[in-house]
């Protein structure tokens, strides 16, 4: 019997999957949420729970090492190959954003790429100086402690800006970006 016009035998889940595209792979999504948990744990544990603070600090170092490797060998949207182009586009993108012009990007937009670089850089500085500060050579050295303190504060400021940016883009583009970072899938242009 021929299929009726406009009627599909696919399930709603199949139709939803066909209107989305896989963007962020499972390793990248796990990295993102583990890093978020570690950063929050590290922020709330210094001087009170020093041992836990050190453990999550070392976990952050491991996660950063993974991300640097995954940036070269991961799936398409995990790689750093478009980073230079998107960073050059970031000033114009941010300028247009103030007028509500967002453009559509499947992976990170230029502002997201700028945030990724800023977060990775400040996390690297914070994690390395944190690890240095518990060694015999650098324990109590003022510039190591100050650098760790200020870079850790910068991480938290950037995290807040990141969350505000995600919420802003979700509202402007009417897309649930948090769900996209959980499922790994984003809506294809033109589909609601």
N, C-alpha and C positions, 0 to 999 in steps of 0.2 A: 504494500500500500504506500503510495507516495506521501511524503511529508507535507503537511499543510503549510501554506505560505506564512512566514513569520512565526512559526511554531518550531521550537527547538527541543530535541530530546536530551540536551545537556542539562545537568543539574545546575542550580543557582551558583554553587561553588565553582563549577567549571566556567560559567559565564563570567564570574567575578575574576577568576584567574586570567581569563583571556583579555580582560580590560586592564590588567596590571602587567608590569614587567619586573623581573627579578633584578634588583639593584645591588643590595648589600648582602654578601654571602654570610653564612652562619659564623665562620671564624671572626669576621669583622664585627658582627653584631655582638657576639659573646665578648670580644675585646672591649667594645664600647661600654657595655653595661658593667663588666668587671672593673674596668678603669674608673667608671663613675662611682661604684661602690667603694673602691680602694681610696679614691681621692676624698670622698666624704668621711670615711673611717680615719684617714690620716689627719684630716682637718680637725676632727673632734677628739683626738687622742694624745696630742703632744703633752708632755710633762705629767699627765694624769695616768695614762696607760702607755708608758714608754715602750714596753716590749711589743705590744700590738702595733704601735706607731711604726716601729722599725720593721716589723713583719710586712705590713701593708706598703711601707716604703720600698722594700725589696721586691714586693709583688709588682709595684708600679714600674720599677726598673725592668723586670722581666716582661711586663706587658708592652713597655716602650720598645724593647728589643724586638719583640714579636711584630709590632706594628711597622717598624722600619724594614724588617724582612718582608712582611706582607705587602708593603708598599711597592715592592719590586716584583714579587712572585705571586701575589694574590690574584683574585678575579678582576675583571675589567674595571669596575668602579672602586676597587680597593687600591689600585695602583696610583703612583704619584705622577704618572706620565703627563697628565694634563695640568699639573700644578703650576708650572711657570706661566702658561697661557691664562689660566684663571686668576692668578695673582696679579698679572698685568691688567686684567679686566676689572679687578676689585674696586679701584677708585671710581670709575665710571658707573659701575653697578651700584655702589653705595650712594652715589650722587642721584641716580635715577630712583633708587629705592625710597628716598624721601618724598618723591612724588607718587609713590605707589606702583611704579613700573618695576616688575620683578623678573620678567623673562621666565622661561621654563627650562629647568635643568633636570635631567634624570638623576645624575649623581649630585655631588656637591656643587652649589652655585659659587660664584666668585667670593661672596662674603663668607660662606661656609669653608671654603678653601683657606682663606685668610685666617679664619678662626682655628682651623686645624693646625696650621703652621704655628700660630701664636701659642696655642695650647701645648703642642708637642715641644716647642722650644722651652717654654717656662716649666713644663713638667720635667724635662730632661735636666735643666739647671737645678730645680728643686730636689729631684730624686738623687742626683749625683752629689750635691752639696750635703744633703741629708746623710747619705752613706759615708761621705768624707768626715762628717762631724762626729762619728762614733769610732773613728780610727785613732790610734795612738798619735799619729803625726798631726792630725788636724783637730783633735778634740780641744774645744775651748778657744780655737783661733777665731778672732772676731769677724774677719771678712767672710769666713765660711759660714758661720752662724747667721750673720746679717744677710748674706746672699740667699741662704736657705729660707730665712724668714720672709724676705721681700718677694722672692720668687714664688713661695707658697701662697702669699697673699695675692699675687698676680694671678695665680692659677684660679683661685676662688672668684676673683673679679671676672676673669674670662669665662668661667663656668656659668656665672650669673648672666653674662652677656650672651653666651651660647644658648641658654634656656630661653631668654627673652627673644633672641633671634629666631629660634625654632617656633615659638608661639606666634611671633609676628608673621613669619612666612606661612605658617599653617592658616592663619586668619586671612592673609592677603590672597593666598592661592586656594583656599578652601580645601586643604588636604591635610589629613591626619599624619603628620610626619613622625610622631612618636610611634604610631602603629607601624609605619613603614620601617622604622628602625627595629621593631620587634619581629615583624614578619619577613622583612627583607624585600618587600615588593612596594612599588609606587604605581600610582594611577597613570595610565597612558593619557596623553593630551586629548582633550575633547570628551573624556569619560568622567562622569560624576560618581 
